[in-house]
Amino acid sequence: MIKAIVGASLRLRVGMWVCGLAMLGTLSTAAAQESTPAPAAATLMPPAAATTTPPTAPFTPQAASPARYTFTWQLGQPDAPAPRGGTTRGPAVTLDSEPSKAWSALQEPGLLPYERDRRAILAMAGDYRVTFDFLEVDTFPPQTPRDKPYQSWGTERVYVDADSGKSISLVHILNMRIVQDDGSISEPMITKHWRQTWQYQPTEIVEYKGRDRWERRKLAPAENTGRWSQTVYQVDESPRYAGVGRWSHSSSFSTWISGDTWRPLPRREWSVRKDYQVLLGTNRHTITATGWVQEENNLKTVLTPERALDPARPYLAREYGVARYSRLRGAEVAAADEYYQRTRAFWDGVLSTWTQLFVAHPQITLRAPVDQAGLFHKLFEYADHLAAGERPRIPADEVIRESLLDMGAPVPVQARHSVASASSP
């Protein structure tokens, strides 16, 4: 199945690779739909029981008449801009309106706080339609024109890639189809998106310091007691950002919020903005009965060449962002499962290499922004061969090493792990 669509998928890779993860980037407009536990065992939270929810209509972010954002522009304002983002359409999907099994497990009475936290994190696994909305709510100085809002969407399958108890790693795989010009539905377009790893009471985190630099920082007991870190990795498993926060739970929702966190610019921003260097803000994850929501409250931050806040004008604007993960019923997942299983060992090997590098080097500065410079193409090309059931002649370790060297990472002469099994379909 995968092999039959690799040719079409490769033509879309450039747009798909450069969508951040991280998480909140976009697929290029021609890409795909609008875009945007046992140890060592990959698991996926099962979907809820079938419902009678009717299929939703095809979701079209850019309608014929421009959308209006009522809490940033006054109603009826004649020059309110239409949102920017993707322009392709996806087929109808069915949203599940019934509480999921993961939600029922999360609501079980008498759980210890640690176990309830774990179940909240695990509840993010599953199949989702994701909608992204970002808009500037204020600018500095106030009379500065605000940027266009951003809208996008996609469909993803989120896997529990690892669960050792105090550490849980979730991998997001894009699993998308588009409505083509003739009205037909495309074959599934599958690729790795982003990863989030949660650690209970971490002793250290890797933080973004601006201008392509990341730094390992030890945490004091006051910072980590009873708390979880969330580390977000880019599409190629390179670091993106990390924050620490505490989960809180109620019968309405479970929620976690980070402290102030520095983040590199996602594609939706670096593709149109060159006047600031960091998103500084908080990141909230809220688990509900039928999905989850990620909220961001960001300051668009200007740095000096020395990576300090620019004293003349440190902030250009404040931005709110919401990513809504709505659980799907009856999603077609065979192609996503095949891609994930065939490439899993390879991507875990890439992640392992980054982890080893930060153990050996408390600070790493890359040559350029990885996504902007397209420095991860070799990794995705290799993963495409694996996904097609091929056995690449070049060892995976060699491809990983060459790719990270291209990025400017301090990779040793010989890798200290083996991902030989990644070359097997």
Buried (B, 14 or more C-beta within 10 A) or exposed (E): BBEEBBEEBBEBBBBBBBBBBBBBBBBBBEBBBBBBBEEEEBBBBEBBEEBEBEEEEEBBBBEEEEBBBEEBBEEEEEEBBBBBBBEBBBBEBBBBBBBBBBBEBBBEEEBEEBBBBBBBBBBBBBBBBBBBBBBBEBBBEEEEEBBBBBBBBBBBBBBBBBBEEEBBBBBBBBBBBBBEEEEEEBBBBBBBBBBBBBBBBBEBBBBBBBBBEBBBEEBEEEBBEEBBBBBBBBBBBBBBBBBBBBBBBEEEBBBBBBEEBBBBBBBBBBBEBEEBBBBBBBBBBBBBBBBBBBBBBBBBBBBBEEBEBBEEEBBBBBBBBBBBBBBBBBBEBEBBBBBBBBBBBBBBBBBBBBBBBBEEBEEBBBEEBBBBBBBBBBBBBBBBBBBBBBEBEEBBBEBBBBBBEBBBBEBEEEBEEEBEEBBEB
